[in-house]
Amino acid sequence: MKKITIAIDGHSSCGKSTMAKDLAKEVGYIYVDTGAMYRTVTLYCMRNNLFDAQGDVLVDKLQAEMPNIKVSFKFNEETGRPDAYLNGELVEKVIRSIEVSNHVSKVAAIGFVREAMVDQQREMGKEKGIVMDGRDIGTTVFPDAELKIFVTASAEVRAKRRYDELQAKGMPADFDEILKNVQERDYIDSHREVSPLRQADDAILLDNSDMTIPEQKEWLRNKFNEIVNK
């Protein structure tokens, strides 16, 4: 069976990562969570006082610090999925916090940050057999990907999913705050100058507002089979 590149883009908290991880595990592909890469850079910024009092990034200082920021992934035998590491430290749980969510879109909008992460992502995908999710995978990182999916759902549905996820992890969660964060991130992601969030012309649209995880999983597997069995 031929190996392909799978690009899954879409709005925040719409289940892209769950779909991508499950498919990668099922078909034996490598999974890369690009959102985790930007979250990890954001965590570094928070820890090193690279935001001003208004929550904006101190861009010059961050640019000087970029050589000191190493993002990597290690496979977790227990979960069957990769965990994110910042300079060798496991940060998978802490990068999912609402504090990081509130800052990540501003960090991800910076050109030199995206450039550095995209270079890493392309290196990871050279051999194909990869599933990558994010905001600009099908438009910027892998414009020639054989399978491109663009995932969306209503802001309210996505906020509820994020709320439930944080609650399940025993982390603090406020639905109204999460909904506001989802709406703000949608705006920033879609209006940034560098690689804005948009559906690639050849991407398949999936609105999963009313779909269960098993239904999404089956839908994606069917799309995968159609491509590899051509």
C-alpha positions as CSV (number, residue, x, y, z in Angstrom):
1,M,0.0,0.0,0.0
2,K,1.4,3.4,-1.0
3,K,2.3,5.9,1.7
4,I,0.7,9.4,1.6
5,T,0.8,12.7,3.5
6,I,-2.4,13.6,5.3
7,A,-3.0,17.2,6.2
8,I,-5.8,18.0,8.7
9,D,-6.5,21.7,9.2
10,G,-9.3,23.6,11.0
11,H,-10.4,25.7,13.9
12,S,-9.3,25.3,17.5
13,S,-10.9,22.6,19.6
14,C,-12.8,20.9,16.7
15,G,-11.3,17.5,17.3
16,K,-8.5,17.6,14.7
17,S,-5.9,16.1,17.0
18,T,-8.1,13.2,18.1
19,M,-8.9,12.3,14.5
20,A,-5.3,12.6,13.4
21,K,-3.9,10.6,16.3
22,D,-6.5,7.8,15.9
23,L,-5.9,7.5,12.2
24,A,-2.1,7.5,12.5
25,K,-2.3,4.8,15.1
26,E,-4.7,2.7,13.1
27,V,-2.7,2.8,9.8
28,G,0.8,2.9,11.3
29,Y,1.6,6.4,10.3
30,I,3.7,9.0,12.3
31,Y,1.5,11.7,13.9
32,V,2.6,15.3,14.5
33,D,0.6,17.7,16.5
34,T,1.7,21.1,15.1
35,G,-0.5,23.0,17.5
36,A,1.5,21.5,20.4
37,M,4.6,23.0,18.8
38,Y,3.2,26.5,19.0
39,R,1.8,25.9,22.5
40,T,5.3,24.8,23.6
41,V,6.9,28.0,22.3
42,T,4.1,29.9,24.0
43,L,4.9,28.2,27.3
44,Y,8.5,29.2,26.9
45,C,7.4,32.8,26.4
46,M,5.2,32.7,29.5
47,R,8.0,31.2,31.6
48,N,10.6,33.8,30.4
49,N,8.5,37.0,30.6
50,L,8.2,37.5,26.9
51,F,4.7,39.0,27.1
52,D,4.1,42.6,28.0
53,A,1.4,43.8,30.5
54,Q,-1.2,43.8,27.7
55,G,-0.4,40.2,26.8
56,D,1.4,41.1,23.5
57,V,4.6,39.3,22.6
58,L,7.9,41.0,23.1
59,V,8.8,40.1,19.5
60,D,12.5,41.2,19.5
61,K,13.2,39.3,22.7
62,L,11.5,36.2,21.4
63,Q,13.5,36.3,18.2
64,A,16.7,36.4,20.2
65,E,15.5,33.4,22.3
66,M,14.4,31.2,19.4
67,P,17.7,29.3,19.2
68,N,17.2,28.3,22.8
69,I,13.7,26.8,22.1
70,K,13.8,23.1,21.1
71,V,10.4,21.4,20.6
72,S,10.4,17.6,20.3
73,F,8.0,14.6,20.6
74,K,8.5,11.3,22.3
75,F,6.2,8.3,22.0
76,N,4.2,7.6,25.2
77,E,3.8,3.8,25.5
78,E,1.0,4.2,28.0
79,T,-1.2,6.4,25.8
80,G,0.0,5.2,22.5
81,R,0.5,8.8,21.4
82,P,3.4,11.3,21.3
83,D,4.0,13.8,24.1
84,A,5.5,17.3,23.6
85,Y,8.8,18.2,25.2
86,L,10.3,21.6,25.7
87,N,14.1,21.5,25.8
88,G,13.9,17.9,27.0
89,E,11.2,18.5,29.6
90,L,7.8,16.8,29.3
91,V,5.2,19.6,29.0
92,E,2.3,17.7,27.4
93,K,-0.2,18.5,30.2
94,V,0.8,22.1,31.0
95,I,0.6,23.3,27.3
96,R,-3.1,22.3,27.3
97,S,-4.0,24.8,30.0
98,I,-6.4,27.8,29.4
99,E,-3.5,30.2,30.1
100,V,-1.5,28.8,27.2
101,S,-4.6,28.8,25.1
102,N,-5.2,32.5,25.8
103,H,-1.7,33.4,24.4
104,V,-0.9,30.8,21.7
105,S,-2.6,32.6,18.7
106,K,-0.4,35.7,19.1
107,V,2.7,33.6,19.2
108,A,1.6,31.5,16.2
109,A,1.0,34.6,14.2
110,I,4.7,35.7,14.3
111,G,6.4,35.1,11.0
112,F,9.8,33.9,12.3
113,V,8.1,31.5,14.7
114,R,6.0,29.9,11.9
115,E,9.1,29.7,9.7
116,A,11.0,27.8,12.3
117,M,8.2,25.4,13.1
118,V,7.3,24.9,9.4
119,D,10.9,23.9,8.6
120,Q,10.8,21.3,11.4
121,Q,7.4,20.0,10.2
122,R,8.6,19.6,6.6
123,E,11.6,17.7,7.8
124,M,9.4,15.4,9.7
125,G,7.2,14.7,6.6
126,K,9.9,14.0,4.0
127,E,9.3,10.3,4.0
128,K,5.5,10.5,3.8
129,G,3.4,8.1,5.9
130,I,2.6,11.0,8.2
131,V,-0.6,12.6,9.6
132,M,-0.2,16.3,10.6
133,D,-2.8,18.6,12.0
134,G,-2.8,22.4,12.5
135,R,-3.9,25.6,10.8
136,D,-1.8,25.8,7.6
137,I,-0.7,22.2,6.9
138,G,-2.6,21.8,3.6
139,T,-2.0,25.4,2.5
140,T,1.6,26.1,3.5
141,V,3.4,23.1,5.0
142,F,2.3,20.4,2.6
143,P,0.4,22.0,-0.3
144,D,0.9,18.7,-2.2
145,A,-0.5,16.4,0.4
146,E,-2.6,13.6,-1.1
147,L,-5.4,13.9,1.5
148,K,-6.4,17.3,2.9
149,I,-9.2,17.7,5.4
150,F,-10.6,21.0,6.8
151,V,-12.5,20.5,10.1
152,T,-14.9,22.9,11.7
153,A,-17.8,23.0,14.2
154,S,-19.8,25.7,15.9
155,A,-17.9,27.8,18.5
156,E,-20.3,26.7,21.3
157,V,-19.8,23.0,20.5
158,R,-16.0,23.5,20.4
159,A,-16.0,25.4,23.7
160,K,-18.1,22.6,25.4
161,R,-15.6,20.0,24.1
162,R,-12.7,22.0,25.5
163,Y,-14.5,22.4,28.8
164,D,-15.2,18.7,29.1
165,E,-11.6,17.9,28.2
166,L,-10.2,20.2,30.9
167,Q,-12.7,18.9,33.5
168,A,-11.7,15.3,32.7
169,K,-8.1,16.2,33.4
170,G,-9.0,17.8,36.7
171,M,-7.9,21.2,35.4
172,P,-9.8,24.5,36.1
173,A,-12.4,25.4,33.5
174,D,-14.9,28.1,32.9
175,F,-17.2,27.7,29.9
176,D,-17.8,31.4,29.2
177,E,-14.0,32.0,29.4
178,I,-13.3,29.1,27.0
179,L,-16.0,30.2,24.5
180,K,-14.5,33.7,24.5
181,N,-11.1,32.2,23.9
182,V,-12.3,30.0,21.0
183,Q,-14.0,33.0,19.3
184,E,-10.9,35.2,19.8
185,R,-8.6,32.5,18.4
186,D,-10.8,32.0,15.4
187,Y,-10.5,35.7,14.6
188,I,-6.7,35.9,15.1
189,D,-6.0,32.6,13.3
190,S,-8.1,33.7,10.3
191,H,-6.8,37.3,10.1
192,R,-3.1,36.9,10.7
193,E,-0.7,38.1,7.9
194,V,1.4,34.9,7.9
195,S,-0.3,31.7,6.8
196,P,-3.9,32.6,7.9
197,L,-6.3,29.8,8.6
198,R,-8.3,29.0,5.5
199,Q,-9.6,25.9,3.7
200,A,-7.3,24.8,0.9
201,D,-9.0,24.7,-2.5
202,D,-8.6,20.9,-2.7
203,A,-9.4,20.1,1.0
204,I,-12.5,18.1,2.0
205,L,-14.7,20.0,4.4
206,L,-15.9,18.2,7.6
207,D,-18.4,20.0,9.9
208,N,-18.4,17.6,12.9
209,S,-20.7,19.6,15.2
210,D,-23.2,16.8,15.4
211,M,-20.8,13.8,15.0
212,T,-19.5,11.4,17.6
213,I,-15.8,10.5,17.7
214,P,-16.5,7.0,16.3
215,E,-18.4,8.6,13.4
216,Q,-15.6,11.0,12.7
217,K,-13.1,8.2,12.9
218,E,-15.0,6.1,10.3
219,W,-15.5,9.1,8.0
220,L,-11.7,9.8,8.0
221,R,-10.8,6.2,7.5
222,N,-13.1,6.0,4.5
223,K,-11.5,9.1,2.9
224,F,-8.0,7.6,3.6
225,N,-9.0,4.3,2.0
226,E,-10.3,6.0,-1.1
227,I,-7.0,7.7,-1.7
228,V,-4.6,4.8,-1.0
229,N,-6.7,2.3,-2.9
230,K,-6.9,4.4,-6.1
